[in-house]
Amino acid sequence: MKAEDKKKFLEDFKKGDIPNKLDMWYFALEQISIWDELIAEMAMVAQMKMGPMKTVKE
């Protein structure tokens, strides 16, 4: 996300209906935790199927 987009988003957040905006914020936080769990599980599955991942130097 570009710095200008972040600034616009935060300005909109400040002007808006805070209770409704906080609902969006809590939803976003929930989504982050869901995606973190999915990514961790995907990494485990990939490691089990492919073995340890090699780095570029190897």
DSSP file (Angstrom, degrees, kcal/mol; ACC not computed):
  #  RESIDUE AA STRUCTURE BP1 BP2  ACC     N-H-->O    O-->H-N    N-H-->O    O-->H-N    TCO  KAPPA ALPHA  PHI   PSI    X-CA   Y-CA   Z-CA
    1    1 A M              0   0    0      0, 0.0     2,-0.1     0, 0.0     5,-0.0   0.000 360.0 360.0 360.0 133.3    0.0    0.0    0.0
    2    2 A K     >  -     0   0    0      1,-0.1     4,-2.2     4,-0.0     5,-0.2  -0.355 360.0-117.9 -72.6 153.3    1.4    3.4   -0.9
    3    3 A A  H  > S+     0   0    0      1,-0.2     4,-2.3     2,-0.2     5,-0.1   0.873 116.0  53.7 -59.1 -38.6    2.0    6.0    1.7
    4    4 A E  H  > S+     0   0    0      1,-0.2     4,-2.2     2,-0.2    -1,-0.2   0.895 107.8  49.9 -64.5 -39.8   -0.5    8.3    0.1
    5    5 A D  H  > S+     0   0    0      2,-0.2     4,-2.5     1,-0.2    -2,-0.2   0.892 109.9  50.9 -65.8 -39.8   -3.2    5.6    0.2
    6    6 A K  H  X S+     0   0    0     -4,-2.2     4,-2.6     2,-0.2     5,-0.2   0.921 109.5  50.6 -62.1 -43.3   -2.5    5.0    3.9
    7    7 A K  H  X S+     0   0    0     -4,-2.3     4,-2.2     1,-0.2    -2,-0.2   0.921 111.4  47.4 -61.8 -44.7   -2.8    8.7    4.6
    8    8 A K  H  X S+     0   0    0     -4,-2.2     4,-2.5     2,-0.2    -1,-0.2   0.909 111.4  51.5 -62.4 -42.7   -6.2    8.9    2.8
    9    9 A F  H  X S+     0   0    0     -4,-2.5     4,-2.4     1,-0.2    -2,-0.2   0.932 111.3  46.4 -60.9 -46.5   -7.4    5.8    4.6
   10   10 A L  H  X S+     0   0    0     -4,-2.6     4,-2.2     2,-0.2    -1,-0.2   0.872 111.3  51.9 -66.6 -36.4   -6.5    7.2    8.0
   11   11 A E  H  X S+     0   0    0     -4,-2.2     4,-1.6     2,-0.2    -1,-0.2   0.921 111.2  47.7 -63.6 -43.2   -8.1   10.6    7.2
   12   12 A D  H  X S+     0   0    0     -4,-2.5     4,-1.5     1,-0.2    -2,-0.2   0.895 109.9  53.4 -62.9 -40.5  -11.3    8.8    6.2
   13   13 A F  H  < S+     0   0    0     -4,-2.4     3,-0.2     1,-0.2    -2,-0.2   0.914 108.0  50.0 -60.7 -43.9  -11.1    6.7    9.4
   14   14 A K  H  < S+     0   0    0     -4,-2.2    -1,-0.2     1,-0.2    -2,-0.2   0.839 114.2  44.6 -64.5 -34.2  -10.8    9.9   11.5
   15   15 A K  H  < S+     0   0    0     -4,-1.6    -1,-0.2    -5,-0.1    -2,-0.2   0.706 103.6  84.6 -82.0 -21.5  -13.8   11.5    9.8
   16   16 A G  S  < S-     0   0    0     -4,-1.5     2,-1.0    -3,-0.2    -3,-0.1   0.002  97.7 -73.6 -82.6-178.7  -16.1    8.4    9.9
   17   17 A D     >  -     0   0    0      1,-0.2     4,-2.5     2,-0.0     3,-0.5  -0.661  45.7-153.9 -74.4 103.0  -18.4    6.8   12.3
   18   18 A I  H  > S+     0   0    0     -2,-1.0     4,-3.0     1,-0.2     5,-0.2   0.859  87.4  54.4 -57.4 -44.9  -15.9    5.3   14.7
   19   19 A P  H  > S+     0   0    0      0, 0.0     4,-1.4     0, 0.0    -1,-0.2   0.921 114.1  42.7 -56.8 -41.5  -18.1    2.4   16.0
   20   20 A N  H  > S+     0   0    0     -3,-0.5     4,-1.5     2,-0.2    -2,-0.2   0.893 113.9  51.3 -70.3 -38.0  -18.6    1.2   12.5
   21   21 A K  H  X S+     0   0    0     -4,-2.5     4,-2.1     1,-0.2    -1,-0.2   0.878 106.7  54.3 -65.7 -36.8  -15.0    1.8   11.6
   22   22 A L  H  X S+     0   0    0     -4,-3.0     4,-2.9     1,-0.2    -1,-0.2   0.852 102.4  57.6 -66.4 -32.8  -13.9   -0.2   14.7
   23   23 A D  H  X S+     0   0    0     -4,-1.4     4,-2.2    -5,-0.2    -1,-0.2   0.922 107.6  47.6 -59.8 -42.8  -16.0   -3.1   13.4
   24   24 A M  H  X S+     0   0    0     -4,-1.5     4,-2.6     2,-0.2    -2,-0.2   0.906 111.3  51.4 -61.8 -41.8  -14.0   -3.0   10.2
   25   25 A W  H  X S+     0   0    0     -4,-2.1     4,-2.4     2,-0.2    -2,-0.2   0.927 110.6  46.8 -63.7 -46.7  -10.8   -2.9   12.3
   26   26 A Y  H  X S+     0   0    0     -4,-2.9     4,-2.2     1,-0.2    -1,-0.2   0.894 111.7  52.0 -63.0 -39.3  -11.7   -5.9   14.4
   27   27 A F  H  X S+     0   0    0     -4,-2.2     4,-2.3    -5,-0.2    -2,-0.2   0.927 109.4  49.6 -61.1 -45.1  -12.7   -7.8   11.3
   28   28 A A  H  X S+     0   0    0     -4,-2.6     4,-2.1     1,-0.2    -2,-0.2   0.903 109.8  50.9 -62.3 -41.5   -9.4   -7.0    9.7
   29   29 A L  H  X S+     0   0    0     -4,-2.4     4,-1.9     1,-0.2    -1,-0.2   0.901 109.6  50.7 -62.0 -40.3   -7.5   -8.2   12.8
   30   30 A E  H  X S+     0   0    0     -4,-2.2     4,-2.0     1,-0.2    -2,-0.2   0.908 109.1  51.2 -63.6 -41.2   -9.5  -11.4   12.8
   31   31 A Q  H  X S+     0   0    0     -4,-2.3     4,-2.8     1,-0.2     5,-0.2   0.880 105.6  56.0 -64.0 -38.0   -8.6  -12.0    9.1
   32   32 A I  H  X S+     0   0    0     -4,-2.1     4,-2.6     1,-0.2    -1,-0.2   0.936 108.5  46.8 -59.6 -46.3   -4.9  -11.5    9.9
   33   33 A S  H  X S+     0   0    0     -4,-1.9     4,-2.0     1,-0.2    -1,-0.2   0.889 112.0  50.9 -66.0 -37.3   -5.0  -14.2   12.5
   34   34 A I  H  X S+     0   0    0     -4,-2.0     4,-2.4     2,-0.2    -1,-0.2   0.938 112.9  45.3 -63.4 -46.6   -6.8  -16.6   10.1
   35   35 A W  H  X S+     0   0    0     -4,-2.8     4,-2.8     2,-0.2     5,-0.2   0.872 109.6  55.4 -67.3 -36.6   -4.3  -16.0    7.3
   36   36 A D  H  X S+     0   0    0     -4,-2.6     4,-2.1    -5,-0.2    -1,-0.2   0.923 110.5  46.0 -59.8 -43.5   -1.4  -16.3    9.7
   37   37 A E  H  X S+     0   0    0     -4,-2.0     4,-2.4     2,-0.2    -2,-0.2   0.920 113.1  49.0 -65.1 -44.1   -2.7  -19.8   10.7
   38   38 A L  H  X S+     0   0    0     -4,-2.4     4,-2.7     1,-0.2    -2,-0.2   0.916 111.3  49.2 -62.3 -43.7   -3.3  -20.8    7.1
   39   39 A I  H  X S+     0   0    0     -4,-2.8     4,-2.3     2,-0.2    -1,-0.2   0.905 110.9  50.4 -63.7 -41.1    0.1  -19.7    6.0
   40   40 A A  H  X S+     0   0    0     -4,-2.1     4,-2.0    -5,-0.2    -1,-0.2   0.918 112.6  46.4 -62.9 -43.6    1.7  -21.6    8.8
   41   41 A E  H  X S+     0   0    0     -4,-2.4     4,-2.4     2,-0.2    -2,-0.2   0.899 111.3  51.7 -66.2 -40.2   -0.2  -24.8    8.0
   42   42 A M  H  X S+     0   0    0     -4,-2.7     4,-2.6     1,-0.2    -1,-0.2   0.896 108.7  51.6 -62.3 -40.0    0.6  -24.4    4.3
   43   43 A A  H  X S+     0   0    0     -4,-2.3     4,-2.4     2,-0.2    -1,-0.2   0.903 109.7  49.5 -63.8 -41.0    4.3  -24.1    5.2
   44   44 A M  H  X S+     0   0    0     -4,-2.0     4,-2.4     2,-0.2    -2,-0.2   0.927 111.8  47.9 -63.6 -44.4    4.1  -27.3    7.2
   45   45 A V  H  X S+     0   0    0     -4,-2.4     4,-2.2     1,-0.2     5,-0.2   0.928 112.2  49.7 -62.0 -45.1    2.4  -29.2    4.4
   46   46 A A  H  X S+     0   0    0     -4,-2.6     4,-2.6     1,-0.2     5,-0.3   0.903 111.4  49.0 -62.1 -41.2    5.0  -28.0    1.9
   47   47 A Q  H  X S+     0   0    0     -4,-2.4     4,-2.3     1,-0.2    -1,-0.2   0.897 111.0  49.9 -65.6 -39.7    7.9  -28.9    4.1
   48   48 A M  H  < S+     0   0    0     -4,-2.4    -1,-0.2     1,-0.2    -2,-0.2   0.887 118.1  39.2 -66.0 -37.8    6.4  -32.4    4.7
   49   49 A K  H  < S+     0   0    0     -4,-2.2    -2,-0.2    -5,-0.2    -1,-0.2   0.825 131.0  25.5 -82.2 -32.0    5.9  -33.0    1.0
   50   50 A M  H  < S-     0   0    0     -4,-2.6    -3,-0.2     1,-0.3    -2,-0.2   0.551 101.3-126.7-110.7 -10.2    9.1  -31.4   -0.3
   51   51 A G     <  -     0   0    0     -4,-2.3    -1,-0.3    -5,-0.3    -2,-0.1  -0.270  62.6 -17.5  83.4 179.4   11.5  -31.6    2.6
   52   52 A P  S    S-     0   0    0      0, 0.0     2,-0.2     0, 0.0    -5,-0.0  -0.270  77.5-113.3 -58.0 139.4   13.4  -28.7    4.1
   53   53 A M        -     0   0    0      1,-0.1     2,-0.3     0, 0.0    -2,-0.0  -0.536  28.4-132.1 -75.3 138.1   13.4  -25.7    1.8
   54   54 A K        -     0   0    0     -2,-0.2     2,-0.1    -3,-0.1    -1,-0.1  -0.625  15.2-128.6 -89.1 149.3   16.8  -24.8    0.4
   55   55 A T    >   -     0   0    0     -2,-0.3     3,-0.5     1,-0.1    -1,-0.1  -0.421  29.3-102.8 -88.3 171.7   18.1  -21.2    0.4
   56   56 A V  T 3  S+     0   0    0      1,-0.2    -1,-0.1     2,-0.2    -2,-0.0   0.864 120.8  56.7 -62.9 -36.8   19.5  -19.4   -2.6
   57   57 A K  T 3         0   0    0      1,-0.3    -1,-0.2     0, 0.0    -3,-0.0   0.793 360.0 360.0 -67.5 -28.4   23.1  -20.0   -1.3
   58   58 A E    <         0   0    0     -3,-0.5    -1,-0.3     0, 0.0    -2,-0.2   0.495 360.0 360.0 -76.1 360.0   22.7  -23.7   -1.2
